[in-house]
């Protein structure tokens, strides 16, 4: 059983290719599959054509020291920055 399936997302994979509709399966904190997924999961979220993409690297920021005050970096995560 998978941990999570994101159904019907607009996949933007960062390669420069056009987006496409697909599901994303997550297992153990990692992407297990992308495509049409009919497996069972502990949780399924229908993202109804919202964009699903990898995280983004913030190559230029002025908030480097914020990590010391806010170690969970919630404000950055809400912007899609993961590294």
Helices and strands as residue ranges (DSSP letters): E 2-12, E 20-27, E 30-35, E 41-46, E 51-53, H 66-69, H 74-78
